[in-house]
């Protein structure tokens, strides 16, 4: 199913790219804009399909975890190259308060990075220009919390309890340009729990949200 769904979408992207390059003949500015919209919608649909496939693998218990000590500082440092360009493009300030050297969690590094990228990407989507996103860690004796804090639109208390459920999205009127399958947070929470931790959120409507990944602290 993964192959059958992705193949036609990749073909759409490929042919749109060929047309935009002028391989089939001259293309005017209006046509270039239309081709750009085709590619954007193709990418958006591909992301939705990937989320659905990833969630189905989690639900079927087909996700394997390689748990080992992971440096919190290394993971936080890596996020800058992934997220900062997105934030800068939307005039959002991104900052990372680096963790202390030697601080480590027991986690699957690839899946921890996937969770943080999901959370940071959401923060970029829901934070208006001029806002701020902060990534930082909070160590405790037995666990470490990694926080993603934004100054975005926030989440109403009535919706906060359900945002981690599959196919749930916050008020559509607030997210007209960020439609999706509503699986990103559900996937992130399941991955966090699969690593022996959890994912929680606090929010103040109109003032921003903080998503916190909790993971066992490593003694190594």
C-alpha positions in Angstrom: 0.0 0.0 0.0 2.9 2.4 0.8 4.3 1.9 -2.7 1.0 2.1 -4.4 0.1 5.4 -2.7 3.5 7.1 -3.1 4.2 6.2 -6.7 1.5 8.3 -8.4 2.2 11.2 -6.1 5.9 11.1 -7.0 4.9 11.0 -10.7 2.7 14.1 -10.2 5.7 16.0 -8.6 8.0 14.8 -11.4 5.9 15.9 -14.3 5.0 19.2 -12.6 8.8 19.9 -12.2 9.4 19.0 -15.9 6.7 21.5 -17.0 8.1 24.2 -14.7 11.5 23.7 -16.2 10.1 24.4 -19.6 10.9 21.0 -21.0 7.6 20.9 -22.9 7.8 24.5 -24.0 7.7 28.0 -22.6 5.8 28.5 -19.3 4.4 31.9 -18.3 4.3 33.3 -14.8 0.7 32.4 -14.1 1.4 28.8 -15.2 4.5 28.7 -13.0 2.3 29.7 -10.0 -0.2 27.0 -10.8 2.6 24.4 -11.1 3.9 25.6 -7.7 0.5 25.0 -6.2 0.3 21.5 -7.7 3.7 20.7 -6.1 2.7 22.1 -2.8 -0.6 20.1 -2.7 1.3 17.0 -3.8 3.7 17.4 -1.0 0.9 18.0 1.5 -1.0 14.9 0.4 2.2 12.9 0.7 2.8 14.1 4.2 -0.8 13.0 5.2 -0.3 9.6 3.6 3.0 9.2 5.5 1.4 10.1 8.8 -1.4 7.5 8.2 1.1 4.8 7.3 3.3 5.6 10.3 0.3 5.5 12.6 -0.9 2.2 11.2 2.5 0.7 11.9 2.4 1.9 15.5 -1.2 0.6 16.0 -0.2 -2.8 14.5 2.8 -3.0 16.9 5.3 -3.1 14.0 7.5 -0.3 15.3 10.8 -1.4 16.8 12.8 0.6 19.3 16.5 0.7 19.8 16.8 2.1 23.3 20.2 3.4 24.4 21.7 6.4 26.2 21.2 9.6 24.0 22.9 12.9 24.7 20.2 15.5 25.2 22.6 18.3 24.1 23.4 16.5 20.8 19.8 16.1 20.0 18.9 19.7 20.8 21.8 21.0 18.8 20.7 19.0 15.8 17.2 20.6 15.8 18.6 24.0 14.9 19.5 23.1 11.4 16.1 21.5 10.8 13.8 24.1 12.3 15.6 27.5 12.3 15.3 28.0 8.5 11.5 27.3 8.7 11.2 29.8 11.6 13.3 32.4 9.9 11.1 32.2 6.8 8.1 33.1 8.9 9.9 35.8 10.9 9.8 33.7 14.1 12.7 33.8 16.6 14.0 30.3 17.3 16.2 29.7 20.3 17.7 26.6 22.0 18.8 26.6 25.6 21.4 23.9 25.4 21.4 21.1 27.9 24.3 20.5 30.2 27.1 18.3 29.0 26.7 14.7 30.1 22.9 14.9 30.4 21.4 11.8 28.7 18.1 10.0 28.3 17.2 6.4 27.5 15.6 6.6 24.1 15.7 5.7 20.4 17.6 8.6 19.0 15.9 8.6 15.6 12.4 8.4 17.1 13.2 11.1 19.7 14.3 13.4 16.9 11.1 12.6 14.9 9.0 13.6 17.9 10.9 16.9 18.4 10.7 17.8 14.7 7.0 17.1 14.8 6.5 19.4 17.8 8.8 22.1 16.5 7.1 22.1 13.1 3.7 22.4 14.7 5.1 25.4 16.7 6.2 27.1 13.5 2.8 26.5 11.9 0.8 27.9 14.8 3.1 30.8 15.8 2.5 34.2 14.0 5.3 36.2 12.6 7.3 38.0 15.3 6.7 35.2 17.8 9.2 33.0 19.5 9.9 29.3 19.8 12.1 27.9 22.6 13.6 24.4 22.9 15.0 23.5 26.3 15.5 20.6 28.8 14.6 20.2 32.4 16.5 17.4 34.2 15.1 15.7 37.3 16.6 12.8 39.3 14.8 10.0 37.3 13.7 11.7 34.1 14.4 14.5 31.7 11.7 16.8 30.2 12.4 18.3 26.9 10.1 21.3 26.3 9.0 23.0 23.1 7.5 26.4 24.1 5.9 28.8 21.6 4.1 32.1 21.7 1.4 30.9 19.2 -2.3 30.8 19.2 -2.6 28.5 22.1 -5.3 25.8 22.7 -8.6 26.1 24.5 -8.9 24.0 27.7 -11.8 22.0 26.3 -9.6 20.9 23.4 -6.4 20.3 25.3 -7.5 16.9 26.6 -8.1 15.5 23.1 -5.3 16.9 21.0 -3.3 13.7 21.3 -6.1 11.5 20.0 -5.9 10.3 16.4 -7.5 12.5 13.7 -8.2 15.4 16.2 -7.4 18.9 15.2 -7.8 22.2 17.0 -10.4 24.7 15.9 -10.3 24.7 12.0 -11.0 28.4 11.9 -7.6 28.9 13.5 -5.7 26.6 11.2 -7.0 27.2 7.7 -3.5 27.0 6.2 -2.3 24.0 8.2 -4.7 21.2 7.4 -3.6 17.7 8.0 -4.7 14.3 9.0 -4.5 15.2 12.7 -2.1 12.4 13.4 1.2 14.2 14.2 0.6 14.6 17.9 -0.9 11.1 18.2 2.2 9.6 16.6 4.5 11.7 18.7 2.8 10.6 22.0 2.9 6.9 21.0 6.5 7.1 20.1 7.3 8.8 23.4 5.4 6.1 25.3 7.1 3.4 23.3 10.4 4.7 24.6 9.2 4.5 28.2 8.2 8.1 28.5 5.2 10.3 27.7 4.2 13.6 25.9 2.2 16.3 27.7 1.0 19.8 26.9 0.0 23.0 28.7 -1.4 26.0 27.0 -2.9 29.4 27.4 -5.2 30.5 24.6 -3.7 33.5 22.8 -0.4 33.2 24.6 1.1 30.0 23.4 1.7 26.4 24.3 4.4 24.1 25.8 4.8 20.5 24.7 6.9 18.4 27.0 8.6 15.1 26.1 9.3 13.1 29.3 11.9 10.3 29.1 13.9 8.2 31.6 17.2 9.7 32.6 20.3 7.7 31.8 23.0 7.4 34.4 25.7 6.9 31.7 
